[in-house]
Every structure is written in C-alpha cells, then in structure tokens.
Amino acid sequence: EILEPIMGKGLIPADPKTWKVRRRAIVPGFHKRWLNRMVTLFADCADRLVDDLERKSSSSGMGVTVCDMEERFCSVTLDIIGKAVFNFDFGSTTTESPIV
C-alpha cells in the first residue's frame, strides 16, 4: 500500500496472483545468457566511445580537448538501445548523428 502511489501495480507491490504472472513474463530477461549478451553489448559500445574520445583528444594537438559529454553519453545510449532493441547500429558514437 505504501509503494502504490510511487510504483503503481508493478512487480514489487503486486498481489501474489498478479506477481506470479508478471514474474513469469520478465524471467527471460534475467537469464544468464541474455545478461551476458547485454553486458557484452554495453562494453562494446563503451569501448567504441572511449576509442572515439581518445582519437579526438590525440588529434587536437593542443593537449586540451573540450568535449560535450552529455552529447557523447546520449550517442552511446542511442547505440546501445538501437542494438539491444532494434538490432540496428546507429553508429552515432563514431559518426555525426542527426538524431542526437
């Protein structure tokens, strides 16, 4: 009852019957193989971001590079969601993206 205003009828505050149905629906998302795939995807996208940041910082030649990290994080997030949900690589981490 306490959590209902915050969480609605989600998994945690659900009654036992609803909880059982919802738990069955989300269990595949926590399978070890699926989690390993997602962690690998996150790591691959993060590696591409780091490589891009290193390339930009070394090419500046001045020793100091200003970078909009909010835009960079939005780009890597778009790439992760694109691959995880749509199996599409936006490539926004390494190329100019009209979306971000």
C-alpha positions in Angstrom: 0.0 0.0 0.0 2.8 2.4 0.8 4.5 1.8 -2.6 1.4 2.0 -4.7 1.5 5.8 -5.3 5.1 5.6 -6.4 5.2 2.2 -8.2 1.6 1.6 -9.1 0.7 -2.1 -9.6 4.2 -3.1 -10.7 6.0 -6.3 -9.8 7.0 -5.5 -6.3 3.7 -4.2 -4.8 1.5 -6.5 -6.8 -0.8 -9.0 -5.2 0.5 -12.7 -5.3 -1.6 -13.7 -8.3 -0.5 -10.7 -10.4 3.1 -11.0 -9.2 3.3 -14.7 -10.4 2.0 -13.8 -13.9 4.4 -10.8 -14.2 7.4 -12.6 -12.8 7.0 -15.3 -15.5 6.9 -12.6 -18.1 10.2 -11.0 -17.0 12.2 -14.0 -16.0 13.7 -14.5 -19.5 15.2 -11.0 -19.2 17.3 -12.2 -16.3 18.7 -15.4 -17.9 22.5 -15.6 -17.6 23.0 -15.9 -21.3 20.8 -12.8 -22.0 22.6 -10.8 -19.3 26.0 -11.8 -20.7 24.9 -10.6 -24.1 23.7 -7.3 -22.8 26.8 -6.7 -20.7 29.0 -7.5 -23.8 26.9 -5.1 -25.9 27.3 -2.3 -23.3 31.0 -3.0 -23.1 31.4 -2.9 -26.9 29.6 0.4 -27.2 31.6 1.9 -24.3 34.8 0.7 -25.9 33.8 2.5 -29.1 33.1 5.7 -27.2 36.4 5.5 -25.4 38.3 4.9 -28.7 36.5 7.9 -30.2 37.3 10.1 -27.3 40.9 9.1 -27.3 41.1 9.7 -31.1 39.6 13.2 -30.7 41.9 14.1 -27.8 45.0 13.0 -29.5 44.1 14.8 -32.8 43.7 18.1 -31.1 47.4 18.7 -30.9 46.9 21.3 -28.2 46.9 19.0 -25.2 43.4 20.1 -24.2 40.2 19.0 -25.8 36.7 20.3 -25.0 34.0 17.7 -25.4 30.3 17.8 -24.8 30.0 14.7 -22.7 26.2 14.9 -22.5 26.1 14.6 -26.3 28.6 11.7 -26.1 26.6 9.8 -23.5 23.4 10.4 -25.5 25.1 9.0 -28.5 26.3 5.8 -26.8 22.9 5.4 -25.2 21.3 5.6 -28.7 23.7 3.0 -30.0 23.0 0.6 -27.1 19.2 1.0 -27.4 19.5 0.6 -31.2 21.4 -2.7 -31.0 19.6 -4.1 -27.9 16.0 -3.3 -29.0 16.1 -3.0 -32.8 19.3 -4.9 -33.8 20.3 -1.7 -35.6 23.6 0.1 -35.3 23.0 3.8 -35.4 26.8 4.4 -35.3 26.2 7.7 -33.5 29.2 7.2 -31.3 31.7 7.4 -34.1 29.8 9.5 -36.7 27.9 12.7 -36.7 24.3 11.8 -35.8 21.3 14.0 -36.8 19.3 12.3 -34.0 21.5 13.4 -31.0 
